[in-house]
Amino acid sequence: MKTLARDASKDVRKDLPGRAVHEDLPSRAVREDLPDPEDDFKPLTAEEAQRLRDRKPLISPWRVISIQVVGGLLVALATWGLTGRQNLGWSAAYGALAVVIPAAVFARGLTGRFASLNPGTAVFGFFLWEMVKMALTVAMLIAAPRLITALSWPAMLVGLVVTMKAAWVAVMLAPKRLKL
């Protein structure tokens, strides 16, 4: 037993300043007797929080969904126009709808009156509506061959992916507030 303790004491090395890490433990394991970096955490004051809100305004989920609708419509029209095949346009449009409809249901659930009663309800609501969104997306994808005649899976997936990525366009086009 003494040899184990002696060997363990030799395996201690310095990875970060002020942190001793054991060789046989994962690299993120730290000793208990060292200061915790979370002790330095300082919550924002009301004024600091307001300045942060002024600099980084929130983006409405409905704005994101509207930009996704525009992106989906553009990809469907471009697919139809470039190929000249109507079924490819409908397939791309259905892929876009498989993103937009579940996202709208999710946004409606999160902005409902019970969404922010307390932190526990907000977290539960977020996970509940996210699961509803995923289930609705999967159901729409499963139903696609029955609803779209001559469905093109690649065109539908292009519409789906482009519409999902349109959310980043909404972030880039977010209104910017003047720096104070």
DRENSE-411441 format. One record per residue (C-alpha): residue in three letters; x negated, y negated, z; residue number from 0. Coordinates in nm, 2 decimals. Layout:
! residues N
+------+--------+--------+--------+-----+
| code |     xx |     yy |     zz | pos |
+------+--------+--------+--------+-----+
|  ALA |      X |      Y |      Z | NUM |
...
+------+--------+--------+--------+-----+
This chain:
! residues 180
+------+--------+--------+--------+-----+
| code |     xx |     yy |     zz | pos |
+------+--------+--------+--------+-----+
|  MET |   0.00 |   0.00 |   0.00 |   0 |
|  LYS |  -0.28 |  -0.24 |   0.08 |   1 |
|  THR |  -0.44 |  -0.18 |  -0.26 |   2 |
|  LEU |  -0.12 |  -0.27 |  -0.43 |   3 |
|  ALA |  -0.10 |  -0.60 |  -0.24 |   4 |
|  ARG |  -0.47 |  -0.67 |  -0.31 |   5 |
|  ASP |  -0.42 |  -0.59 |  -0.68 |   6 |
|  ALA |  -0.11 |  -0.80 |  -0.70 |   7 |
|  SER |  -0.29 |  -1.10 |  -0.55 |   8 |
|  LYS |  -0.56 |  -1.07 |  -0.82 |   9 |
|  ASP |  -0.30 |  -1.08 |  -1.09 |  10 |
|  VAL |  -0.18 |  -1.43 |  -1.01 |  11 |
|  ARG |  -0.28 |  -1.68 |  -1.28 |  12 |
|  LYS |  -0.21 |  -2.04 |  -1.35 |  13 |
|  ASP |   0.01 |  -2.10 |  -1.66 |  14 |
|  LEU |   0.14 |  -2.44 |  -1.59 |  15 |
|  PRO |   0.01 |  -2.71 |  -1.35 |  16 |
|  GLY |   0.15 |  -2.64 |  -1.00 |  17 |
|  ARG |   0.29 |  -2.30 |  -1.10 |  18 |
|  ALA |   0.15 |  -1.96 |  -1.02 |  19 |
|  VAL |   0.28 |  -1.68 |  -1.23 |  20 |
|  HIS |   0.24 |  -1.30 |  -1.17 |  21 |
|  GLU |   0.09 |  -1.10 |  -1.46 |  22 |
|  ASP |   0.33 |  -0.81 |  -1.42 |  23 |
|  LEU |   0.64 |  -1.04 |  -1.41 |  24 |
|  PRO |   0.79 |  -1.20 |  -1.71 |  25 |
|  SER |   0.62 |  -1.53 |  -1.81 |  26 |
|  ARG |   0.90 |  -1.74 |  -1.67 |  27 |
|  ALA |   0.89 |  -1.59 |  -1.32 |  28 |
|  VAL |   0.77 |  -1.84 |  -1.07 |  29 |
|  ARG |   0.68 |  -1.82 |  -0.70 |  30 |
|  GLU |   0.93 |  -1.92 |  -0.45 |  31 |
|  ASP |   0.69 |  -2.14 |  -0.25 |  32 |
|  LEU |   0.64 |  -2.39 |  -0.53 |  33 |
|  PRO |   0.87 |  -2.70 |  -0.58 |  34 |
|  ASP |   1.18 |  -2.65 |  -0.79 |  35 |
|  PRO |   1.20 |  -2.89 |  -1.09 |  36 |
|  GLU |   1.57 |  -2.92 |  -1.05 |  37 |
|  ASP |   1.51 |  -3.10 |  -0.72 |  38 |
|  ASP |   1.41 |  -3.40 |  -0.93 |  39 |
|  PHE |   1.75 |  -3.41 |  -1.10 |  40 |
|  LYS |   1.92 |  -3.74 |  -1.06 |  41 |
|  PRO |   2.29 |  -3.79 |  -1.17 |  42 |
|  LEU |   2.37 |  -4.09 |  -1.38 |  43 |
|  THR |   2.52 |  -4.40 |  -1.22 |  44 |
|  ALA |   2.85 |  -4.53 |  -1.36 |  45 |
|  GLU |   2.67 |  -4.80 |  -1.55 |  46 |
|  GLU |   2.42 |  -4.56 |  -1.70 |  47 |
|  ALA |   2.70 |  -4.33 |  -1.80 |  48 |
|  GLN |   2.89 |  -4.62 |  -1.97 |  49 |
|  ARG |   2.58 |  -4.73 |  -2.16 |  50 |
|  LEU |   2.53 |  -4.37 |  -2.28 |  51 |
|  ARG |   2.89 |  -4.36 |  -2.40 |  52 |
|  ASP |   2.85 |  -4.69 |  -2.58 |  53 |
|  ARG |   2.54 |  -4.57 |  -2.76 |  54 |
|  LYS |   2.67 |  -4.22 |  -2.84 |  55 |
|  PRO |   3.04 |  -4.24 |  -2.92 |  56 |
|  LEU |   3.25 |  -3.93 |  -2.92 |  57 |
|  ILE |   3.36 |  -3.78 |  -3.26 |  58 |
|  SER |   3.73 |  -3.70 |  -3.28 |  59 |
|  PRO |   3.79 |  -3.33 |  -3.36 |  60 |
|  TRP |   4.06 |  -3.45 |  -3.61 |  61 |
|  ARG |   3.80 |  -3.65 |  -3.79 |  62 |
|  VAL |   3.58 |  -3.34 |  -3.82 |  63 |
|  ILE |   3.88 |  -3.14 |  -3.95 |  64 |
|  SER |   3.97 |  -3.41 |  -4.20 |  65 |
|  ILE |   3.62 |  -3.41 |  -4.34 |  66 |
|  GLN |   3.63 |  -3.03 |  -4.36 |  67 |
|  VAL |   3.96 |  -3.05 |  -4.55 |  68 |
|  VAL |   3.80 |  -3.29 |  -4.80 |  69 |
|  GLY |   3.49 |  -3.07 |  -4.83 |  70 |
|  GLY |   3.70 |  -2.76 |  -4.89 |  71 |
|  LEU |   3.91 |  -2.94 |  -5.15 |  72 |
|  LEU |   3.60 |  -3.06 |  -5.33 |  73 |
|  VAL |   3.44 |  -2.71 |  -5.33 |  74 |
|  ALA |   3.77 |  -2.55 |  -5.46 |  75 |
|  LEU |   3.81 |  -2.81 |  -5.74 |  76 |
|  ALA |   3.44 |  -2.78 |  -5.83 |  77 |
|  THR |   3.46 |  -2.40 |  -5.84 |  78 |
|  TRP |   3.77 |  -2.41 |  -6.06 |  79 |
|  GLY |   3.63 |  -2.69 |  -6.28 |  80 |
|  LEU |   3.28 |  -2.54 |  -6.33 |  81 |
|  THR |   3.40 |  -2.19 |  -6.40 |  82 |
|  GLY |   3.73 |  -2.26 |  -6.57 |  83 |
|  ARG |   3.89 |  -1.97 |  -6.37 |  84 |
|  GLN |   4.18 |  -2.06 |  -6.16 |  85 |
|  ASN |   4.15 |  -1.75 |  -5.93 |  86 |
|  LEU |   3.80 |  -1.86 |  -5.83 |  87 |
|  GLY |   3.93 |  -2.20 |  -5.73 |  88 |
|  TRP |   4.21 |  -2.04 |  -5.53 |  89 |
|  SER |   3.96 |  -1.81 |  -5.36 |  90 |
|  ALA |   3.73 |  -2.10 |  -5.26 |  91 |
|  ALA |   4.04 |  -2.29 |  -5.14 |  92 |
|  TYR |   4.15 |  -2.00 |  -4.93 |  93 |
|  GLY |   3.80 |  -1.97 |  -4.78 |  94 |
|  ALA |   3.83 |  -2.34 |  -4.68 |  95 |
|  LEU |   4.17 |  -2.28 |  -4.53 |  96 |
|  ALA |   4.03 |  -1.99 |  -4.33 |  97 |
|  VAL |   3.81 |  -2.25 |  -4.16 |  98 |
|  VAL |   4.04 |  -2.55 |  -4.14 |  99 |
|  ILE |   4.36 |  -2.39 |  -4.01 | 100 |
|  PRO |   4.19 |  -2.21 |  -3.71 | 101 |
|  ALA |   3.99 |  -2.53 |  -3.64 | 102 |
|  ALA |   4.31 |  -2.73 |  -3.63 | 103 |
|  VAL |   4.47 |  -2.48 |  -3.39 | 104 |
|  PHE |   4.16 |  -2.50 |  -3.17 | 105 |
|  ALA |   4.15 |  -2.88 |  -3.17 | 106 |
|  ARG |   4.52 |  -2.89 |  -3.09 | 107 |
|  GLY |   4.47 |  -2.65 |  -2.80 | 108 |
|  LEU |   4.18 |  -2.86 |  -2.66 | 109 |
|  THR |   4.35 |  -3.19 |  -2.69 | 110 |
|  GLY |   4.68 |  -3.07 |  -2.53 | 111 |
|  ARG |   4.81 |  -3.19 |  -2.20 | 112 |
|  PHE |   4.67 |  -2.90 |  -1.99 | 113 |
|  ALA |   4.32 |  -2.92 |  -2.15 | 114 |
|  SER |   4.16 |  -3.13 |  -1.88 | 115 |
|  LEU |   4.36 |  -3.09 |  -1.56 | 116 |
|  ASN |   4.04 |  -2.98 |  -1.38 | 117 |
|  PRO |   3.70 |  -2.84 |  -1.49 | 118 |
|  GLY |   3.81 |  -2.48 |  -1.44 | 119 |
|  THR |   4.11 |  -2.52 |  -1.66 | 120 |
|  ALA |   3.90 |  -2.70 |  -1.92 | 121 |
|  VAL |   3.65 |  -2.42 |  -1.94 | 122 |
|  PHE |   3.92 |  -2.15 |  -1.95 | 123 |
|  GLY |   4.11 |  -2.34 |  -2.22 | 124 |
|  PHE |   3.80 |  -2.38 |  -2.43 | 125 |
|  PHE |   3.72 |  -2.01 |  -2.42 | 126 |
|  LEU |   4.09 |  -1.92 |  -2.48 | 127 |
|  TRP |   4.13 |  -2.14 |  -2.78 | 128 |
|  GLU |   3.79 |  -2.03 |  -2.92 | 129 |
|  MET |   3.91 |  -1.67 |  -2.91 | 130 |
|  VAL |   4.24 |  -1.77 |  -3.07 | 131 |
|  LYS |   4.04 |  -1.95 |  -3.34 | 132 |
|  MET |   3.82 |  -1.65 |  -3.41 | 133 |
|  ALA |   4.11 |  -1.40 |  -3.41 | 134 |
|  LEU |   4.30 |  -1.63 |  -3.65 | 135 |
|  THR |   4.00 |  -1.66 |  -3.88 | 136 |
|  VAL |   3.95 |  -1.28 |  -3.89 | 137 |
|  ALA |   4.32 |  -1.22 |  -3.95 | 138 |
|  MET |   4.31 |  -1.47 |  -4.24 | 139 |
|  LEU |   4.01 |  -1.30 |  -4.39 | 140 |
|  ILE |   4.18 |  -0.96 |  -4.36 | 141 |
|  ALA |   4.50 |  -1.09 |  -4.52 | 142 |
|  ALA |   4.31 |  -1.26 |  -4.81 | 143 |
|  PRO |   4.33 |  -0.97 |  -5.06 | 144 |
|  ARG |   4.71 |  -0.95 |  -5.02 | 145 |
|  LEU |   4.76 |  -1.32 |  -5.05 | 146 |
|  ILE |   4.53 |  -1.42 |  -5.33 | 147 |
|  THR |   4.56 |  -1.24 |  -5.66 | 148 |
|  ALA |   4.23 |  -1.15 |  -5.82 | 149 |
|  LEU |   4.04 |  -1.26 |  -5.50 | 150 |
|  SER |   3.68 |  -1.33 |  -5.55 | 151 |
|  TRP |   3.50 |  -1.27 |  -5.22 | 152 |
|  PRO |   3.18 |  -1.47 |  -5.32 | 153 |
|  ALA |   3.39 |  -1.77 |  -5.42 | 154 |
|  MET |   3.59 |  -1.74 |  -5.09 | 155 |
|  LEU |   3.27 |  -1.71 |  -4.89 | 156 |
|  VAL |   3.13 |  -2.02 |  -5.06 | 157 |
|  GLY |   3.45 |  -2.21 |  -4.97 | 158 |
|  LEU |   3.42 |  -2.09 |  -4.62 | 159 |
|  VAL |   3.06 |  -2.17 |  -4.57 | 160 |
|  VAL |   3.07 |  -2.52 |  -4.73 | 161 |
|  THR |   3.38 |  -2.61 |  -4.52 | 162 |
|  MET |   3.21 |  -2.49 |  -4.20 | 163 |
|  LYS |   2.90 |  -2.69 |  -4.28 | 164 |
|  ALA |   3.11 |  -3.00 |  -4.35 | 165 |
|  ALA |   3.13 |  -3.05 |  -3.98 | 166 |
|  TRP |   2.77 |  -3.17 |  -3.99 | 167 |
|  VAL |   2.87 |  -3.43 |  -4.24 | 168 |
|  ALA |   3.12 |  -3.56 |  -3.99 | 169 |
|  VAL |   2.84 |  -3.59 |  -3.73 | 170 |
|  MET |   2.62 |  -3.78 |  -3.98 | 171 |
|  LEU |   2.91 |  -4.01 |  -4.07 | 172 |
|  ALA |   3.00 |  -4.08 |  -3.71 | 173 |
|  PRO |   3.07 |  -4.44 |  -3.63 | 174 |
|  LYS |   2.76 |  -4.61 |  -3.49 | 175 |
|  ARG |   2.80 |  -4.87 |  -3.21 | 176 |
|  LEU |   2.58 |  -5.17 |  -3.20 | 177 |
|  LYS |   2.28 |  -5.14 |  -2.96 | 178 |
|  LEU |   2.33 |  -5.34 |  -2.65 | 179 |
+------+--------+--------+--------+-----+
